[in-house]
Amino acid sequence: MKVLIASDWYAPIVNGVVTSVLNLQRELEAQGHEVRVLTLSQSLHTRVRDKVTYVGAMSAGLIYPGARLRTALATRQVQELIRWQPDIIHTQCEFSTFLLARKISEHTGAPIVHTYHTVYEDYTHYFSPSRAWGRRMVALFSRHVIAQTSCVIAPTEKVRGILEGYHVSRPVCVIPTGIDLSRFAGLSDGVYLHQLKAKLGIPEGNFVLTYVGRLAKEKNVEELLACLAELKRNDITLLLVGDGPYRQTLEESVRDLNLRDRVVFAGMVKPAQVADYYRLGDLFVSASTSETQGLTYIEALAAGLPALCRKDDCLSGVIENGVDGWQFENGREFTAHLQEFLADEQLRASMRVAAAERARQNFSAANFVSRVTEVYAAAIEGEGLCQTA
């Protein structure tokens, strides 16, 4: 079938939405489907390259870091997509490209399937001083967008519960996003990892706690710093991989907590190198509760890195306590699980094996796309049915 994927976010941007879109595009093409992508340009100019239409856009960083808003009408390019006659349109964002996708749908009759990636009520601090008012606006907006689709895909039960709480008018199906497991399976070159660790200034022999993600307020990295400060151990390094608007605040917290010798800011790394940074670690850590699914958790597990993460509904079926990691609810639990992990070499080895195996069984991109195409077929037939996880 002909599939048009519409997303405000696309490569070279690195985030969960882009990862999901690239995996979807690649696997659809591997299964023989014809795929085109409609996204926003990193400039004011509209262009088409390699079946990707980049619509001219401007920065909207004051609304949300890294965000862009469409400035070009892209009439000719949209008409080309209309003439292409997609069978299905899969939207990934609710703003600029969604409006263009709706126009293409109106002219072609292609139904829209929408994936709801972002729990916007966790981001209201970017645009509203009142969380309650912000949540009401998010619910109203989400209902409006989803009403224009055939059905909506939620990556976790957590997101489905949120959408049902918004009283959306379309079926909601749960399909966990898959990842390209081959990127994280196997081993990195030991000499290279040794050199990388030295380059980052991580002491040889230290246990490494790895966080991968944006450095933003909603990611709650400060809780990890507080837990590390309480441990009073100099043989643990917290490796923060990523960047974002909260980095300066976190660097100040590191100085205030006297953690400068125990925390490393690696900054942004190229997607092709991320697996190596996971493999530098002994344990993946996160205190975020703003995730819809948390693809970095799954990537870490696929790389054989057990996870210690704040308890959240999005981790149901991802992290099983005592098997491939733990979910903690407070600093005391974080410390207890970490100390148990560090004290038992056999436990660390068994968790590494379990992490990789559970990721392989549950989160392959091929399985994800097979389930998505079932939803496409139902939408095209007008059934409006979603198969849940």
C-alpha positions in Angstrom: 0.0 0.0 0.0 1.0 3.6 -0.3 1.7 5.2 3.1 2.2 8.9 3.7 3.9 9.6 7.1 3.4 13.2 8.4 5.6 14.4 11.2 6.8 17.8 12.4 9.9 16.1 13.6 12.3 14.2 11.4 16.0 13.5 10.9 18.5 15.0 11.7 16.6 15.9 14.9 17.1 13.2 17.6 14.1 12.4 19.8 11.6 9.6 20.4 9.2 10.7 17.7 12.0 10.7 15.1 13.2 7.3 16.2 9.6 5.9 15.8 9.1 7.5 12.4 12.4 6.3 11.0 11.8 2.7 12.3 8.2 2.8 10.8 9.5 4.1 7.5 12.3 1.6 7.2 10.2 -1.5 8.2 7.2 -0.5 6.0 9.6 -0.3 3.0 11.2 -3.6 4.0 7.7 -5.2 3.9 7.2 -3.9 0.3 5.1 -0.8 1.0 5.6 2.5 -0.8 6.3 5.2 1.7 6.6 9.0 1.5 7.3 11.4 4.3 5.9 14.9 4.9 7.8 16.9 7.5 9.2 20.4 8.3 12.3 21.9 6.9 15.1 23.2 9.1 15.0 26.4 7.0 12.4 28.6 5.4 12.8 26.7 2.1 10.6 23.9 0.9 12.2 21.0 -0.9 11.7 17.4 -1.9 14.5 14.8 -1.5 14.5 11.0 -1.4 10.7 10.8 -1.2 10.7 13.2 1.8 8.9 16.6 1.4 10.4 19.2 3.7 8.1 22.2 4.1 9.6 25.6 4.9 9.3 26.4 8.6 10.6 28.7 11.3 11.8 28.2 14.8 9.2 27.9 17.6 11.7 27.4 20.4 10.0 29.9 22.7 7.0 27.5 22.7 9.0 24.3 23.0 12.8 23.8 22.6 13.6 22.7 19.0 10.0 23.0 17.8 9.3 24.5 14.4 6.1 26.0 12.7 5.3 25.8 9.1 5.7 29.1 7.2 5.3 27.9 3.6 2.0 26.8 1.9 3.9 24.2 -0.2 1.0 24.2 -2.6 2.9 22.5 -5.4 4.4 19.8 -3.2 1.1 19.1 -1.5 -0.6 18.7 -4.9 2.1 16.3 -5.9 1.3 14.2 -2.8 -2.4 14.4 -3.7 -1.7 13.1 -7.2 0.3 10.3 -5.7 -2.9 9.1 -4.0 -1.8 7.6 -0.7 -3.9 4.7 0.6 -3.4 5.7 4.2 -2.0 8.8 6.0 -0.2 8.2 9.3 0.2 11.4 11.3 2.8 11.6 14.1 2.3 15.2 15.4 -0.7 17.4 16.0 0.4 20.7 14.6 1.8 21.9 11.2 2.1 18.7 9.2 -1.3 17.5 10.6 -3.0 20.4 8.9 -1.4 19.5 5.6 -2.2 15.8 6.1 -5.8 16.6 6.7 -5.9 18.6 3.4 -4.4 15.6 1.5 -6.9 13.3 3.2 -9.9 15.5 2.1 -8.7 15.5 -1.5 -7.8 11.8 -1.7 -10.2 10.1 0.7 -7.2 8.4 2.4 -8.1 7.8 6.1 -5.8 9.3 8.8 -4.3 7.1 11.5 -2.7 9.1 14.2 0.0 8.2 16.8 -0.2 10.2 20.0 3.4 10.4 21.1 3.4 13.3 23.6 1.7 13.7 27.0 1.3 17.4 26.6 0.0 18.0 30.1 3.5 17.2 31.4 4.8 20.1 29.4 2.4 22.8 30.4 5.1 24.7 32.2 6.3 25.8 28.8 3.1 27.7 28.0 0.9 28.0 31.1 1.5 29.0 34.7 -1.6 26.9 35.7 -1.3 23.1 35.3 -5.1 22.7 35.7 -5.8 25.2 32.9 -3.1 23.7 30.8 -4.5 20.2 31.1 -8.0 21.4 30.1 -6.5 23.1 27.0 -4.6 19.9 26.2 -7.7 17.8 26.5 -9.8 20.1 24.3 -7.0 20.3 21.7 -6.5 16.5 21.7 -10.2 15.8 21.2 -10.3 18.2 18.3 -7.3 16.6 16.5 -8.3 13.0 17.1 -11.9 13.7 15.9 -10.4 14.2 12.5 -8.9 10.8 12.3 -10.1 7.2 11.9 -8.4 6.0 15.0 -5.4 6.7 17.2 -2.4 4.6 18.2 -1.2 4.9 21.8 2.3 3.4 22.5 1.3 2.3 26.1 -1.7 1.7 28.3 -0.8 4.9 30.1 -1.4 7.0 27.0 -4.7 5.2 26.3 -5.9 5.9 29.8 -5.0 9.6 29.4 -6.8 9.8 26.0 -9.9 8.1 27.4 -9.8 10.6 30.2 -10.0 13.3 27.6 -13.1 11.6 26.2 -11.7 11.3 22.7 -14.3 10.2 20.1 -12.2 7.7 18.1 -11.0 4.1 18.9 -7.6 4.0 20.8 -5.4 1.0 20.2 -2.2 0.2 22.1 0.8 -0.8 20.0 4.2 -0.4 21.7 6.7 1.3 19.4 9.4 -1.1 18.1 13.1 -0.3 17.6 15.8 -1.5 15.3 17.3 -4.1 17.7 20.2 -4.8 15.4 21.7 -1.3 16.3 22.0 -2.4 19.9 22.7 -6.1 19.7 26.2 -7.5 19.9 29.3 -6.0 21.4 31.3 -2.8 20.8 35.0 -2.9 20.3 36.6 -3.2 23.8 39.5 -1.0 23.0 37.3 1.7 21.6 35.1 1.6 24.7 38.2 1.9 26.9 39.3 4.9 24.9 35.9 6.5 25.0 35.7 6.1 28.8 39.1 7.7 29.1 38.0 10.6 26.8 35.0 11.3 28.9 37.1 11.3 32.1 35.3 8.2 33.7 37.7 6.6 36.2 38.7 3.0 35.2 36.9 0.5 37.5 34.0 2.9 38.3 30.4 1.6 38.0 28.6 3.7 35.3 25.0 4.8 35.6 23.8 5.9 32.2 21.0 8.4 31.4 20.2 9.0 27.8 17.7 11.7 26.9 16.9 15.4 26.8 18.1 17.6 29.7 14.8 19.2 30.4 12.9 20.0 33.6 10.2 17.4 33.0 12.9 14.6 32.8 13.6 15.1 36.6 17.3 14.5 36.3 17.8 16.4 39.5 16.4 13.5 41.5 19.2 11.3 40.1 21.7 13.8 41.3 20.2 14.0 44.7 20.2 10.1 45.0 23.9 10.1 43.9 24.8 12.7 46.5 23.2 10.6 49.2 25.2 7.5 48.3 28.6 8.9 49.4 30.5 6.6 47.0 33.3 7.7 44.8 33.3 4.5 42.7 30.1 5.5 40.8 29.9 7.8 37.8 26.6 9.2 36.4 26.9 9.6 32.6 24.4 12.1 31.2 24.1 11.6 27.4 22.1 14.3 25.7 21.5 18.0 25.9 18.7 20.5 26.4 17.4 23.7 28.0 18.0 22.5 31.6 21.7 21.6 31.2 23.0 24.8 32.8 20.7 24.3 35.8 21.9 20.7 36.2 25.5 21.8 36.0 24.8 24.3 38.8 23.2 21.5 40.8 26.2 19.3 40.3 28.5 22.0 41.7 26.2 22.7 44.6 26.1 19.0 45.5 29.9 18.6 45.1 29.4 16.0 42.4 31.8 17.4 39.8 34.0 14.3 40.0 31.1 11.9 39.8 28.9 13.3 37.0 29.9 13.5 33.3 28.0 15.5 30.7 28.6 13.8 27.4 26.4 16.2 25.4 24.6 15.2 22.2 26.0 12.2 20.3 25.3 10.9 16.8 22.5 8.3 16.6 25.0 5.8 15.2 27.1 6.1 18.3 24.4 5.9 21.0 24.7 2.1 21.4 28.3 2.6 22.4 27.3 5.0 25.2 24.7 2.5 26.5 27.5 -0.2 26.5 29.7 2.1 28.6 27.2 1.7 31.4 26.4 -0.9 34.0 22.9 0.3 34.7 20.5 2.6 32.9 18.8 5.2 35.2 15.9 7.6 34.8 13.6 9.5 37.2 11.3 10.8 34.5 7.5 10.4 34.6 6.8 12.4 31.5 7.3 9.5 29.0 4.6 8.1 26.7 6.7 5.0 26.2 10.4 5.8 26.8 12.2 4.4 23.8 15.6 5.0 25.5 14.6 2.5 28.2 14.0 -0.1 25.4 17.2 0.8 23.6 19.1 0.3 26.9 17.6 -3.1 27.5 18.3 -4.1 23.9 22.0 -3.2 24.5 22.0 -5.5 27.5 21.8 -2.7 30.0 19.4 -3.3 33.0 17.3 -0.3 34.0 16.5 1.4 37.3 13.7 3.9 36.6 11.1 5.8 38.5 7.8 3.8 38.6 5.5 4.8 35.8 2.5 3.3 33.9 4.5 3.5 30.7 6.9 0.9 32.0 4.3 -1.9 32.3 5.6 -4.8 30.4 9.0 -3.1 30.0 10.8 -3.3 33.3 10.1 -6.4 35.5 11.4 -5.9 39.0 14.3 -8.1 39.8 14.5 -9.5 36.2 15.7 -6.8 33.9 15.9 -4.0 36.4 13.6 -2.2 38.9 11.1 0.6 39.2 11.6 2.8 42.2 9.2 5.2 44.0 11.5 7.2 46.1 15.2 7.8 46.9 15.4 5.1 49.5 14.2 2.4 47.0 16.6 3.8 44.4 19.5 3.4 46.8 18.5 0.0 48.0 18.1 -1.5 44.5 21.4 0.1 43.3 23.3 -1.2 46.2 21.9 -4.7 45.6 22.9 -4.5 42.0 26.4 -3.3 42.6 27.0 -5.9 45.3 26.1 -9.0 43.3 28.1 -9.7 40.1 26.0 -12.8 39.3 22.8 -10.7 39.5 24.3 -8.1 37.1 25.2 -10.8 34.6 21.7 -12.4 34.7 20.0 -9.0 34.4 22.1 -8.2 31.3 21.0 -11.4 29.6 17.3 -10.9 30.6 17.3 -7.3 29.4 18.5 -8.1 25.9 16.2 -11.1 25.6 13.0 -9.3 26.8 13.7 -6.5 24.4 14.2 -8.9 21.5 10.9 -10.7 22.3 8.7 -7.7 22.9 10.0 -4.7 20.9 11.2 -5.6 17.5 10.4 -3.0 14.8 9.1 -5.8 12.5 6.5 -6.9 14.9 5.5 -3.3 15.6 5.0 -2.5 11.9 3.0 -5.7 11.3 0.5 -4.6 13.9 0.4 -1.1 12.5 -0.4 -2.3 9.1 -3.3 -4.3 10.5 -4.7 -1.0 11.8 -4.1 0.6 8.3 -6.1 -2.2 6.6 -9.0 -1.8 9.1 -9.0 2.0 8.6 -9.0 1.6 4.8 -11.9 -0.9 4.9 -13.8 1.6 7.2 -13.9 -0.8 10.1 -12.4 1.7 12.5 -11.2 -1.2 14.6 -7.9 -1.3 16.6 -6.1 -4.4 17.9 -4.7 -3.7 21.3 -1.5 -5.0 22.7 
